[in-house]
Structures are given as C-alpha cells and as structure tokens.
C-alpha cells in the first residue's frame, strides 16, 4: 500500500465523498476514484458503501482507517525527524474559534509568517467541540479552543485570557441577573460552542429559560442582530474592542465564573515532533504584553 493512496482513502473517509476529497487534495475526481478502486482491489475488500455521491465507510474501511492514521502519523514524524535543525516548512493546519481568529490571531499569524515564511498556513474556524474533533481526527495540527479541555489525548497551552460580556440592544436596561433578560432569544454560534454553553448555564442557574435559540455562522451577524433588538448574546470583550463594535450595542458585565475563560492551544500528545507546530506554539510566548 502506498502512503499516497492511504492519504486519498483517509480524505474520502473524512469528506464523505470523492468530489469533496478531490477538491481538498487538489486532484481531479477521476484520479481519486481510480486510486481508491486500486486500493480496494489490492486489499480484496470494499472500503465504502456507494450511495449516490455519498461514500459511507464499511466495517473493513473503518479498521483500515485506524491503521492509516497511525501509518501517516509515523510517516509525518519521520519526515520531521529527518529535517533536523532546518527551518520549519510545509503546511500547518490551524483551527480556531471564529472570535479568536478575528480578534487575536492576526497579530500571531503576522509575526509567525515573518519569522517562518516557508510554512503554508491553513485556517479552519468553528466551535470548540468541532475543533477538538478536528485535532483528534488529524484534520488540523493545532487548535485554539475554550477551556476547560478534558481530553488526555491532547497537550494544551494557555495562550489568552478572555473576558466574556453580555450584549443587548442599546436601549435595554441594566442586566444584573438572568431574570433581567428572561424570555429573550439567545443568539449564538451553532451547537458545540463553549461560550454558548456558558450563557445557557447562566440562564439555567438563574432559573429562567431563553425564549428560543437562534444560531449564526459569524459573530458580525450575531452582533448585528443584537443591535437590532432580536436577542442577547455572549461575546469576548476583545472582539468589540478590536472591531470598535461596542457603540452599536449595550455591554453588561457578568459574574467571574461566567465571564473569565482561558483560550487554550491544543494538539495531539502522540505526535511528538512537528517543527511548524512547535514554532507556532512558541510564537505565543513572544507576543507583546497588553
């Protein structure tokens, strides 16, 4: 089995189809399909159930996927080991919460790129739960997520301290407890967002429930809808500061156990050597203090 064929197989398994895998690998679909067929023929098993354009992994395919991840991991580690003391290069896949990517990452990425221009940066954003799975499934090399991270498979490094604030429309009165915003719509990112869970817990501990929950894909959309009086939201104060958005909404402080949260940089514990990842982690220690 060739490593290149295994990489194609793994990508098809992750993407759930040849079309998506081909786009991610920058290959033509016919090449991906042919390599996958050759792999199945060489093994004498079907790795996927074909259902239209969807590819559902078989039991045999799931077993091979576990071995594939280990083999590709070892191959990447061997390549890193052979590079010795050379400058980091190649791809570095970074996952980040969207608010962190907007308010915190530009300075980090700019400094990292100036120091290591040979590293090709790829950024994927999403909620904390999505990002943790992306690291565990080898879809990203590192991720910036909200604490706490209770996954022993992951190494973690605290990189930012965030203060979360409650946002309402500018005409809303003071908010001292969840009762002051009872029956308002909660505006947040999709399920799996750690910040959203904090706000839901704050409501629950106050004995009230939001009228409904509306999900959005961007923080700009959330803040815009808060400003329009659609509901309330939880957001890092730094986002408002960086984007000068505080004038369009009213900002309310929250209890420390809700407001204060650390952003953690996480990566797989079993991938010991990764020059670009290690250099990226070190960059956080060289940032200017606020």
N, C-alpha and C positions, 0 to 999 in steps of 0.2 A: 504494500500500500504506500502510495506517495503522499507526502505531507500536504502537497498542494491539493490533492483530491480530498483529503480529510478536511482541509480548511473549507473547501467548497461544500462538502457534506454538512459541516457544522453550521455554516452560514445559512444554508437552506433550512436546516432544522430550526434555527433561531428566527428566521424571517417567515417561515411557513409557506414558502413558495419560490419557484425558480425566478420569476420576474423580479421580485424584491431582492433576492440574493444576487442576481446578476447586476442590478443597479448598485448595490453596496460594494460588490467586488470589482466594479468597472469592467465586467466581462459581458460578452454577448450571450443571450439566453441559450442559444443552441450549444455553445461551448459548455455552459454549466450543466445543461441536461445530458450532454454526451458524457461528461466526466462522471456524473452521478450514476448513469447507467453502467459505465465501465466498472465503477466501484462495486455496484450491486452484483454484476456478473462475476467479478473476480471473487467475491465472497459467497456467491451462491444463495443470497437471501434478498428479500425486498426490504429496503430501509424505510420506505414511505408508502402509505396508502394514498393513491391519487384520487382526489375528489374535485373535479374541475381544475381550477388553477391552484387550489389549496393542496398542501402536502402535509399529511398527518403522519407523524413518525410511528413506526411499528415497534413492537417489543424488542425485536433484534436491533432496530435502529437506535433505540434508547440505550441498549447495552453498549453499542459501538460508540455512541456519543460520549459516554463516561470515559471510555478509553481514549477517545480522540482528544478530549480536553486535557487529559494528563500528558499525552504524547506531544501535543502542540505546546503545552506549557514547558515541558522539558526542552523542546527544540528552541523555544524563545530564550530560556535560561542559558542554554549552551551558547547561543549566538551572543548574548550579553557578556558571558564569561570570556569569550574569545576577543571581545573588543578591548579588554584590558583597561588601560587608563585613557583611552580615546574619548573625545568629547561626545556627549550624548547626541544621538541622531535617530532618525526614523520616526514613526508615528507615536504620538502619545494621546490616548483617548481619555478625555476628561468628562466626567459627569458633574452636574451642578444643579442645585435648586435655582429656579429662574431668578428669584430676587437676589441671590448671592451672585449669580452671573452678571446681573445688571449693576449692582452697587459695589461689589468687592473685587470681582475678577479682572476688570480691565487693567488695573494697576499691576496685578500679579502677572497676567499674561504678557503685558508690555515689557516688564522687567525680564521675565523668563525668555522671551523671544530675542531681546537684545543680547542676552548672555549666551543663548543656545539657538542660534538661527537655523541649525541643521535639523532641529526637531520639528516635525509636522504636527501641528496641534489640531485636534478634532474635538468639538464641544457638543455634548448632548445634555439637554436640560429636562428636568422632570421633578416630581415629588420625591421625598426621601425614600419611601418604600420601593419605588421603581428604580431608584439609583442603587440602592443596596443590592437588589437582584441583578442589576446590570454588572456590578462588580463581581458578584459571586458567579455569574454566568459568563464571565470573561468578555462582556460586551464593551466595558470601559476598563481602563487601567487604574484609575483613581476616581474618587467622587467626593464632592462637598455636600454633606448631609447634616441634618439637625440631630443633636444629642437628645437623649441617650442612644448609644448604639450597643445593643446587646447581642452581638454576633462574635463568638470566639474565633471564627474563621478569619476575622478581619483585624488588621492593625489599624490603629486610629491615632490621629494627631490633632489636638485642639488648635484651631487657627484664628477664629474670630469669636468675639463676644457680642451678641446681638441683644438689643432691647426691642421687644415687640410692643406695639401700641395698637389701641383700638381706634378704628376710623369710623366716623359717622359723617353725615352731611353737615355743612357749616352752620345750619340753623338749629341743629339738635342741642338739647340742653346737656348739662354735665352728666357724666356717667360715673357713678360710684360703685355700682354693683350690677350683676346681670339683670336684675329687675328693671333697671333704667332703660334696657334695650329689649325687654321681653316682647316676644311676638314679632320681632323684626326678622327679616330674611338675612341669613348668614351667607355672605359672598366669599368664595374661596376657590382654591385650586381643586383639582379632581381628587378623589379618594386616594389615600396614601400620603397626603401632605401632613407632615408633623405639626406645622403651625395650625392647620385647620383642626387637628385633634385637640390641641391646647385650647382653642376657643370653644370647641364643643364641650370639653371637660369643664371649662369655666362656667358655661351655661348650666351644665348638669349639676355642678356643685352648688349653684345658686338656686336650684330648684325650678328653673324655667327652661323652656324649650324655644328654639327659633321657630318662626312661622314655617319656614322651609329653608332648604339649602340650594343655592344656585352655584353651579360650577363654571369656572372660566379657565381659559388657557394662558392668559397673560395677566401680569399684575397691573398693566396700564388699563385693561378692561375692568378689572376689579375696582380700582381707584376711581375710574370714570363713573361707574355705576353707583358707587358710594356717594360721590359728589352730586349725582342726580337724585339722591334720596331713595334708592332702591333697597338699601340694606346696610349692614355693618360688616366690617372685615378686620382681620388681624394682619399687620404688616410690619416688617422691620423698620425701625425709625430711620435707619441709614438710607433706605430706598427713597424715602421722602426728602431727605437732606440732599442726596446726590442729584435727584431729578427735580428738585425745587417744586414739589407737589403739595406741600403742606398747606398752601394757601387755598387750595380748592376743596379741602375737607377740614373737619374738626378732629384734632388728635387728643386722645384720652389715655392717661397713664393707667397701667394695670398692676395688680399685685405682683411682687417679685417672682413668686413661683410660676406665674404665667408669663411674665414679661421677659425674664432673663433666660437666655438659651445660648449654648455654645454651638458653633459650626465646626464640624469635625472633617478632616481629610482622612478618607479610609481607602485601604487597598488590601488585596488578598495576602494573608500571612504566609501562605505556602509558596508564593513567588518571591524568592529571596533576592534575586538580582534583577534590577531593571533600571538602567542608568538614567533614562529620561525621567522616569517616575521619581527616583530618589532626588534628582536635581530639582524637580518641580517642588517636592516636599520641602527641600532646603530653602527654596526661594521665600517661603513664608517667614522664615527666621531673619531675613534680611530686609523686610519691608520697613519703611519709616513708621515710627510710632505716631499714633493720632494725637 
